[in-house]
Amino acid sequence: MKKIILTLTLLIQTTLFAEAPDGYKVETIPLPKGAVTLLGVCEKDDQTIAICTWEGQIWEYTNGQWHLFAEDLMEPNGIYYDKKEQAYYLAQKPELTRVKDSNGDGKADLYETICAEFGYTKGYHEYHFGPVVDKLGRKYASLNLSARKVDGKGLEVRAGRPGEHGVMVYTAPYRGWVYRSDRQGHMHPIASGFRSPCGIGMSPQDEIFVTDNQGDWMADCALFHVQEGKFYGHPGSLAARPDFDEEKILNMKIEDFDKIRTPPAIWLPRNQISNSPGSPVWDTTEGKFGHFKGQFFIGDQSLSNLIRCGLEEVNGAYQGWCVKFLDGTQSGTVKMEFDKDGNLWTAQVGRGWRSRGGKRTSLQKVSWDGSTVPFEIYEVNLTKNGFRITFTEPLTKEVAPLVKSWHYNYWAIYGSDRMEEKELPIQALKLSKDKKVLDIQVKLETNKIYELNFPEMTSAKNKKLLNRSAFYTLNHLLTSQKKPKRVKALIPGSGWRKNDGRRPAPAVVKPKSFEETKVKTPKNAVILDQSKWANPNWQTDTPGLWKRGKGNFSTKEAYGDARIHIEFMVDKSDDPKSVGQLYGNSGIFLMSGYEIQVMNSFENPTTADGSCGSIWGQQPPLVNASRPPGKWQSYDILMKAPVFNEDGELLEPMRATIFHNGELIHNDAWFYGQVNKPYQAHGKRPLMIQDHKGSDVFFRNMWIIADVDYEKNLDSFRLGLNETPKVKKVPRPISAISRPMVGRMDKNSDEIISHKEFTSFWRSIFDHDDKDHDGLLSPKEFPHKGPFREADKNKDNKLTREEHISVYEGQFHGLDKNKDGKIDYQD
């Protein structure tokens, strides 16, 4: 009898402890038997949820049953299922790993290392969190610093903090960084300055957000908007940047770090909101989870709660608010995932660090009943003289909140007290006609956190406000500056828009001399002398020397995968107009559409993604290796052409690895499209050098090796530029059609033009020629009398799409001499 009473008591306590908004319930999912400690959760498909565990396992949960899918992993702190590849990705301690069931027996049999280019040691706390994924399928993860030195080694930045220990340590490459991996063997460092970035999330706009935990150099728990090239506070990780070394870092003062530090978008005040925040996850359920569309949720490992947050962009930077959403989970949430039905799954752990919930681990699901509107603070927005607080339901009357503000110290001490905390008087108060929006006027100051607390608040329906405090992080005040009419698209995963002047410039390095970086011309290279170029306007009196002239400079031949060498010199200029983009501007257009910028970037500031060596408008170079004007410079390029199928769909983007003056500036980098254009299917195209206004630019010693095998040459190319590239066996070229036309039609570059490729090309020409957009071609729009007369079956002096394509159906059959249904070298 006593046992039954005790069980009922425990059930009642668990129910009472969970505080959820009206209309929401928390369901506990029984876990597999044995030692199972959750570290990640994801949706595999409509029927299956997967978890990863501290014990190194992947479990799948389908129709109420658990199935062990994989084991023997090492501390996987996060899991993602790639539905296209039908494989799991996990952030193991030493690597990013792909795990797959290749033979369909329900058990993993393929374990592949995707990225292990970062370092790790035996140091405690060297966790690896992630991955999250952008719309291009690229994986992102975050790396923890070490809790202490390892065998007496490691960079410990104390900046005057007395004593020993208590400061996180940089012990291995890229600890304290966020990175991206585009494919196996690839790693691209994104941003530094993190201490213990347990939470990493991807917004619906492909922007990265990371939560970090209070500690040294981290005044409180916080959420950061991660933008490529930025530094977020912990100095240890600066050691991985090419413009810093250990001596420089140890000689810097707190104020030096503070000048280059980017503050959090949202502070998550300790004990009230968060102690150990996990990964943010956005509500993209289109109303299935309630009325919080576009907002995001964070779980906290220590406080056993869920937090609801929102952001707004002020003066080009994110800042925002947070409010408690749900209290009393069984353990501490670290990772979450929405399923197709709008349920929020929470992976919880209390091992190692105690959680308020008390359980060692738990898997819980939060769901909404589909109708109830809870009485909550919906959002908080900054106004010019205070805050606008929106509620989910009308209020009974105007109620003034209690308002406090404070700031934190930035230092090496563990956390910070609230500095200059004070209560602020409400200067004015106004409730909207629908009684849902409350405007308050208070004194505003930048770099402050504001708490807006409603001790007593009821709705018009007599509901009590469950979560009574909202916290707003005010980094910037509103200004009267007008928003631009046209907002440039975000560059995926970078946090930046094209040509944003605030984007950090690449680190300046001193390149080796030209003699030290000379590259021998391989025997199988094609020397690009004047006979290989179509434009005579760039010639000079000196053979083998070209000066940027009128019109773009294109090769007569078309190329795909290639190894390219180009030398250029930006001429010295005393013209006061020769600044920024007008000091020596040109560009190397791979396949006539993908630009590597050429300009003077020696002590000549410009946009990071417009500087010398950048993939223009997309990706800055890893470093600025520019020589001064008047000095010869070199690009060495290994490139892989984009791959399209015969329908014109992009299968694989353009990739390139590039050296500037012997320094690696792009490491197997993706191109997001052509300059100012998305990908459009094409085959081989000419190499082109851009004409552009600005001071003079000269070129010499240019050569190319066509049809190199990018994958087989990549490692050797990175190690040495004088290696002779391996060339692929290429199919014999089509001769029945001009080479430029082959490049436009042969979308997959296999030297075979199928009937589909041929007719698809001419169908696209119809749209181009239909100038008045009436869906018909007039004799003026199709000025070929004979073919027009023959195709115009109904003699209405107009060509429909079907009549137009009939012209080219006949051409195809005429070109296909051997009648095998394709055009190739045999025709």
N, C-alpha and C positions, 0 to 999 in steps of 0.2 A: 504493500500500500504506500509506504514511504517513497519507494522508487517512482511510482506513478505520479505522486504529488510533486516530486522534484522535477520530473520531466515537464509537467504542465507549467510549472513555475518558470522554467527556462524558456519555454515557448512564448509565454506571456512577456517575459523580459525582452526577448528578441523583438517581438512585435512592437512593444512600447518604445524601444530604443530607436527604431527606424522612423525618422521624421521626414515625411515626403509631402510635397505640395498636394493639395486636393486634386483628385483625379489620377494620381500616380501611385503605383504599387511597386514593391521590390520583391522579387521572387528569387529564392536561393536554389541553385542547381546542384544536386548531389554530385560529388566528385568521384573519380575512380578510386578504388581501394588502394591503400599503400601510401608511400611518401610522395605526395604530389603538392608542389608549391608553385602557384601560378606567377608567371612573369609577363605573359602576353596573351592576347585573344584576337581572333580575326574570323570573318565569315568566309568560308570556302565556297559555298554555293547556297541555293535556297533552302536546302535541308540540313546543312552541316556547319557547325561552329567548331573552330579549332583553338586549342590552347598550347602554349609552350611552358615548360616548367624549369625551375631551378635545377631539378634533378637531371635535366638534359633530354627531355622527352617532348614529342608532339603527340597530343591526343585529339581525336576527332569525336564530336558529339552529334549523333544522328538519330532522330526519332527516340530520344530518351536513353540511348545506349552509347557507352564509351568504347572506343576502339584505339588501341595503341598503334600509331602510324610510324613513329621513328624514335630512336633513342641514341644514347652515347654522345649527345651534344654537350657543349661546355657553356654553362650559364647564358642561355639565349635570352636576352632582355628585349623581347619583341618579336612579333611574327606577322608576316603579310603573305597572302595567297595571290599569286599572279594567275588570273583565270585564263589569260591567253597562252601562257606557257604551261599551265597546269602544274605549277610548282610552288612550294613554299620558299620564302626568303626569311632568314633569321639573322639577328645580330648576335653571333656567338662572341665570347670574350676576345678571341684572337682574329676573327674574320667575319665578313659577311658571306653567308652560305646559302646555296640553293639546294633544296631537298625535293626529290621527286620519286614517284612510283612509276618507273618506266615500263614495267611489264604488266601492270594492271592487276596485281594480286592484293592490293590494299595495304602494302607495306613499302616503306621507302627503301630503294635500292641504289639511289644515285645521290651522292653528297658531293657538291662541287664548290670549290673556293671561288667566290666572285671577286672579292676585294680583301686583300691582306696587306695593303701597302702602308698602313699605319703601324705603329709599334705598340707593343705591350710587354710588361715584365711580370715578375711574381708579386709586384706591389699590390697592396690591398686598395680596393676602390677603383681599380682601372676597368670600369664597366663600359659597355658598348651598347647603345640604345637605338632601337629602330627595327626595321626601316619603315619610312613612309615613302610614298611614290607620287610623282607628278603625272600629268596627262600623257607625257611622252614615254612613260614606263621606267623612268630613271629612279634609282633608289637613293635615299638620303638617310644619314644616321649621325649620331652624336657620340663623342668620346669623353669619358671622365678623366680628370687628373688623378694622380695617385695620392693616397692619404699621407704618405711619408717617403723619404728617400729609400732607395733600394741599394743595399750594399754600400751605403754612404754616398751614392751618386744621385744626382737630380737637381734641377733648378728650383730653389726655394726663394721666393721674393717676399721679404719681410718688411722692407721699407721702414725700418725703425722699430718694428714690433719686437719687444724684448722676449727673452726666453728661447725655448726650443720647441719644435713641433707646433701643431695647431695651424699650420699653413699647408695647403695642398701643393703638390710638387709635380713639376714637369719631368717625367722620367723616360719618355719615349716619343718618337715622331708623331706629331699631330694630336697628342693628348690635349683635351680642352678645346677641340675644334668640332665644327659640323662639316661633313664632307658629302660628296655626291659620287655615285658610281654608275656610269652609263652602260657598262657591259663588263664582261669578265676581264679581270686584270686592269681595270681602269679605276682611278681615284682622282677626284678634283676637289681640293680643299676650298671651302666656302668662306668660313668666318671663324675668328678666334675669340678668346676671352671668357670661356665658360669654365665653371668649376665642377659642378655635378649636374650636368644637363639631362636629368632623368626623363623629362618629357619632350617629345618631338612630334609635331603635327604639321599637316599640309592643309592649307585652306583651299576652298573651292576655286580660288584664283591662282593656284600653284605658288603660294607664298609660304615660306617655312617659318614656323614659330617654335620656340624652345622655352621650356620652363627650367629654371635653375633654383638650387637650394641655398638657403641662408648659410653663410660661413665667412671665411676670410675673403676679403675683397667683394663680398656679396652681402649687402647690408640687410636684406630680407629676401624672402622667396619672391620670385618675379617671373613674368612672361616677357620674352624678347621677340621682336620681329627681326628675323635674321636676313640681313642684306649682304650680298657677297662683298668681301673686302673689308668689312667693318670689324671693330674690336669691341668686346662687350664687358670688359672689366677685369678679369683675372689675368695678371701680367705673365704668369708662368708660360702660357701658351704662345706668347709672342716669339718664343725661341724658334718656332717653325717658320717665321716670316723671313724672307731673304734680306729685309732691311733692318733686322735686329740680330744681335748676338748676346751671349750671356753677359759679357762685360757691360755692354750698353744698357741692358735691362737692369742690372744691379746698381748702376750709377744713376738711374732715373728716380725721381721723387714722386710722391703721391700726386702732386699737381700736374706732373708730366703725363702720367697715365690718364688722369682725369680729362685732360685736353683732347685725347684721342678716343675716349670711351663713349659709347652710345648707351644711353640709359634705357631701362625697361619701358615697354609699351604699357604694361600694367604691373604695379606692385601688388603682391598678394599678402596682405598683412598677417604677420605671424600670430598664431593662436586663434585669432578671430576668423580668418579665412583659410589659412594654409600653414603647414609646417614642412611638408615634403611633397610638392606638387608633381603629378605625373603628366601624361601626354594629353594635349588638347585635341578635342574631336568636334567637328562642326556638324550642326544639325542641318543635314541636307535631305531630310525625310519628307519634305513638302507637306508638312502638317501632321504627319503620322505620330510625331512625338509631342504634339501640342502646338502652342502659339509662339514658339521661340525660333522660328525659321531664320537662318543666317547667323544666329548666335552660336557660341561654342561652349563646351563643358570641359572642366578639368577635374580629375579625381585627386584626392590627397591621401598619401600613404599613412601619415601619422594621425591626422584628425578624423579619418574614416568618414569623409564627406565628399560631396560633389559640389562644384562651384560653377556658376553660370557667368559668362563674360560677353562683352561686346566692345567693338573698336570703332573709332572714327578717325578720319584723316584730317589733321590740323597742320597747316603750313608744310604739307608734304610728308608728314611723319605720323605714324599711328600712335594713338594714346586711347585709353578707355577705362572701363569700369568692371567691377566684379561684385557679385552678390552670392551668398550661399544659396544652393539649390535644394540639397537633400542632405540630411544628417543621419548617421547611425548605420553605416554599412558594417558588415560583420568583420571585415579586416580593412586593409588600406589599399585603395585603388591606385594602380600604376598605369594600366593601359585600358582603353575602352574601344568599342566598335558598335556602330549602328548596323542592324541587320535590315533586310529588305522590307520587313514589316514595321520598321520604325522603333524597334526595341533597342535599348542601350545596354550592351553587355559590358560588365566591369570585371576585369581580372584584378584580384586583390591579394596582397601579401603582407604578413606581419612578421615574417622570419627575419632575424638580424636587427631590425628596428621595430620596436613595439608600436602597434597601432591601437588607437582608442577602442576600436571594435573588439579587440582581444583575441580574435581567431588567428591561427597561423596562416590561413589562406582561405579564399572563398571565390566562387564564381556566382555573381548575382546579375539579374536582368531587371532593368527598370522599364516599365511600360506605362502608357497613358490610356485612359478608358475611352478616348475618342470624343468626349463631349464636355467634360467638366473644365471650367476655366478657373484656375486657382487665383487667389488674390495675392499678387506679387508685384514687386518693383520690376517693370518690364525692361526699361533701359534708362540710362542717364546720358545726357548730352550737354556739352559745354555751350554756353551762350557768351555774349560779349561781357556780361556783367554778373554771371553766376551760372546756375545749372537748370536744365529742364529735366524733370523727373516724370517719366511716363509710367502709369500703372496699368495692370491688365483689366481692372474694373473701376468704375466710377467711385470717387470718394464721397463721404457724407458732407464734408466741409473742408475748408482750407486748414491744413495742419502744418505748422512750421517744424521742420526737422531740427535736431541738434546737429550743428556743423562743427567739425574739428579739422584742423590742418596740422601737418608736420612734415619734416623731411628727414633724411638719413645721412649719416656720415659715410663717406667712401674711404676705406682704409683696410689695412691688413688684419685688423682685429676681427674676431668671429662675430659677425652681425653688427647691428647698430641699434641703440635705443632710439626712440622717437625724439628727434631734436626740435626744439622750439614748438612743442605741441601746445595748441591753444584753441579755445572755443571762439567761434566767430559769430558776431551778431547778424541776424537776418535783417537786411536793409529794406527789402520789399518782398511781397509774396502775391502770387496771382494764380488762380485756378481757372482752367479752361471751361468753356460752356458745357462740354460733355463730362467735366469733372474727372477726366483721366490724366490730365497733364498739369503738373504743378511747376511753375517758374519761381525760382528763388533768386534773390539778388544778394550776393555776399562779396567781400573783398577777395580778389583772385591774385595769386602769385604763381609764377612758373616754378617748376621743380619741387612741387608740393604734392602730398597725398591728401585728399579730402574724404572724410567720413561723413556721410549723410544718414543720420539715424532717426528713426521714427519710433519712439518708445511706445506710443499708443496710436494705433491706426486701425480703423475699420472701414470696410467698403459700404456702399449704399445698400448692399444685400446683407449687411451685418456680419461679414466675414472678417476675421482678424488677420492682420498681416503676419505671415509666418516668419519670413526673413526680413528683418527690419533695418538692416544697415547695408548701404551700398558704398563702395570705395572707388573714387575716381583719381587716376594718375594724371596730373596736369603738368605736362612738359612744355607745352606751347599755348599761348593765348590766341584767340581768334583775331584775325586782322580783316581789314576791309579789302584786301587784295582779291581781285576777281579770279575765279577759277578759269583755266584755259578752256576755250570752246571745244578744242579737240584734244582728248587725252590719249597719249600714246599707249599702245598695248604693253602689258608687263612682259618682260623676258622671263620665260618659265624658270622657276626655282631660284632666280637671282635676287628677287625683291626689288628690281630696278626697271624703270622704263627706258626706252631707247634714248641715248644721248643726254642722260640726266647729268647735269653739271655737278651734282653733289656726290656722284659715285666716286669712291676713293680711287685715286690714280694708282697705277701699278708701281710697285717698289722699284726704285732706280738702282741698277747694278752697273758696275764698270765693266764693259765687255773687254775681251782680249783684243790685241791689236789685229789689224787686217791680215798681217803676215801669219800670225798664229792660227787664224781661222780660215786660211785658204783651203779651198776644196779642189781636188783634182777632177778634171773632166773625164768621166768614164768612157771607155772605148765604144760602148753601145749607145752613147748619148747622141741626140740630134742637136747640132749646133744651130741656134736660132739666129742665123745671120740675116741680112736684109732680104735675101731671096725667100725666106720663110714667112715674111710679114706682108700683109696686104696693103698697108697704108704707107705711102712714100713720104709723108709729111714730117716724119720724125727723124729723118736722116740728117747727119751732120757731115762736115767735110772730112771728119776722121772716120775711116772704116771701123765698124764694130762699136761705134759710139752713137747713141741716140738721145735726143732731147725731146722731152714731152712737147708734142706739137698739136696741130689742129686735128680733131677727130680721134676716136679711140684707136688703139694700135692692136690689131688682132692677127693671129697666125692664120695662114692659109689652110692648114690642116686642123682637123678636130681631134680632141683628146679626151680620154676618160681617166682611169687610174693612172697616176704618173708620179715620177720623181722630178722635181724642178729646181733649178738653181738660177737666181737672178741677183745681179749686183746693181745697186743704185746709189746715187749721190744727190742730196739736196744742196743746191748751190747756196753759197753765202749771199745774204741779202741785207742791205741797209735801208730798204724801203720800209717806212713806218707801218705800212699796211701788211707787211709780212709777219703776221702774228697769228697764233691759233691755227685754225684750219687753212689759212692762206699762206702758211710758210711751207711751201714745197708739196702741195697736195697732189697725189695720184693714187692709184690702187692696182693691185694685181688681182684680176678677176679670173678665178679658176672656172673653167668651163663657161666663160663669158657672163657668169651671174653671181659668183660667190667671192666677196671681196676681202682681201688682206690689205689693210690700209698702208699707204706710203705717205709719209710727211715728216717734218722735223719735230721730233719729240725730245730734243735735247734742250732742257731749260726753256721749254715753250709749252706752257700749260694749255690743255684742251680737255674735252670730255674723255673719260677713261676708255669708252668703247669707240672712240674716234681717233685714238692715239696711234702712233706708228706700231704696226704689228698686230693691231686689233682685228678681229673679225668684225667688220664695221657694223656698228649699231647693234651688236649682239654680245660679244665677249672681249673684254680687254686682254692684252697679253699677260702672261703670268708675271713678267718683269719688264721694265723699260730698259732695254739694252742699247739704246740709240747712241750713235756717235755724233759729234758736232757737225753742223753744216760744213760742206767742203771736204768731208771725209767719205771715202767709199764704204758702203755697207752691203750686207748680203742677206738674202733669204734662202734657206734650204727647206724645201717643202716635200713631204710625202703625203699624197692625197688619194682618197678612195671616193670614186664617183657615187652619187646617190643611186639607189637601186629602185626601180619601178617595175610593177608587173605590166602585162600588156593592156590592162584596163587603165593604166596611168596612175594607179594607187602607189603611194610611197611605201616601200617595204623597209628601206634603210636610208637614213639621211647621209648627206655628205660628211665625211670625216677627214681630218688632217692633223698631222703632227708637224710642227714648224719650228725652225731655229732662226733666230735673228742675231747676226754677228756671233754665231757659235753658242748662243744661250737659248735654251728651250723656252719657247713662249706659248706654245699650245701643245698639250699632251693628249693626242688622240681625241681632239675636240669635235663636237657636233656643230654643224651649221643648222640654224633654225629655219632656213629658207634662203632664197636669193635676196639681194639687196632690195629692200622695200617691197618685196613680193613673197608670197608663199611658194612652196614647191609646186612646180608644174612639170609634168613628165617630159623628159627629153633624153636623147642619147648623147653621144660624144659631141663636144662643141669646142670651138677654138679657145685657146688661151688669149686673154685680152689684158692690155694695160690701159688704164683710164686716162683720158684727157680731163683736166680739171683746172679751174682758175686758181692762180696762186703763183708763187715764185718758182723758178726753174728747177726741174728735176732731170737728171741724166741717168741713162741705163747702159750697161755693157755686160759682156760675158754671160749670156743667157743660154741655157741648154735644158733639154727635157728628155726623159726616158719614158716612152709610152708603155702602157699595159703592164706596169709593175704589179707584183702581188703584194698588196698592202699588208695583209696579215702576216705573211712570211717574212717581210722585210722590216716590220715595225720595231722589233727588239734590237736588231742590229743597227737600224737607223738612229735609234736613241743613243746607242753606245758610240757610234762613230760615223761621221758624215762622208768618209772616204770609202766606205764599203760599196762595192758594185752591186746594185739591186738585182734581185731575181725577177725575171720577167715571166709573166704567165704565157701559156700557150694560147694564142688567140685564134679565133676562127678567121677563115679567109674573108676578105671584105667584099661587100656587094659592089658590083660595078655597073649594074643596069640603071641605077639611080644616082644622081649627083651626091657627093659626100655630105654637103650641108643638109640636103633633104633626108638622107639616111639618119643623120643626127637628130632630126626633128621627129622622124617616124619611129625609129627603132628604140622604143622606150626602155627596153631592158638590155640594150647594147650587146645583143648576142649575134649581130650580123645576120639576123633572120627577120624579115618583115612579114608578119602574119597578115591574113586578110583583115582581121580585127584591127590591128595596128594601122594598116593602110587606110581603111575606111574611117576609123576614129579620127585620124588626123584631118581628113577632108571634111568630116562633119564639123570639126572645130573651126575650119576655115569658113564654112557657111556663116557662122555667127559673126566672124570677123568682117566678112564682106557685106553682110546685111546692114548697111549703114543706117537705114531708116527704121530698122527693128520691126518690120512688118511681117516677118516670117517668110518673105519671098525675095528672090533675087531678080532685079531688073536687068536689061541688057547693059546698062551703065555699071551695075554692080558686078556683073559677070560678063566682061567684054571679050568673049570668045565666040564669034559668030557661028562657026560650024558646029561645035559641041552644043552651043545654046539651042540652035535650031533643031538638032537631033533629039535633045533631051526634053524639049518643050512639047510633050505629047498632046496636050489639049489646045495648043496654039493660042494661049492667052497672053503670050509675050512676058510670062513670069515663070520662074523656076521654083517649085516647091522643094522641100528638103529631099524628098524621095527622087524627084527628077534630077536634082543636083548630084546626088550620090550615084545615080546611074551612070553619069559620065565617068566616074572614077572606078566603078565596078568594071567597066569595060577596060580601063587602063590597067587595072590589076591583072586581069586575065591575059592582057596583051604582054605584060612584063613577065608573067609567070610562064616562061618558055616551056619548061618541062612538065607543066600542069600538075605539080605536086602540092598546090594549095599554099605556097609561100614563095617569097622572093629571097634568094640567097645568091652566093657566088656562082652557082651553076646556071643562073639565068643570064 
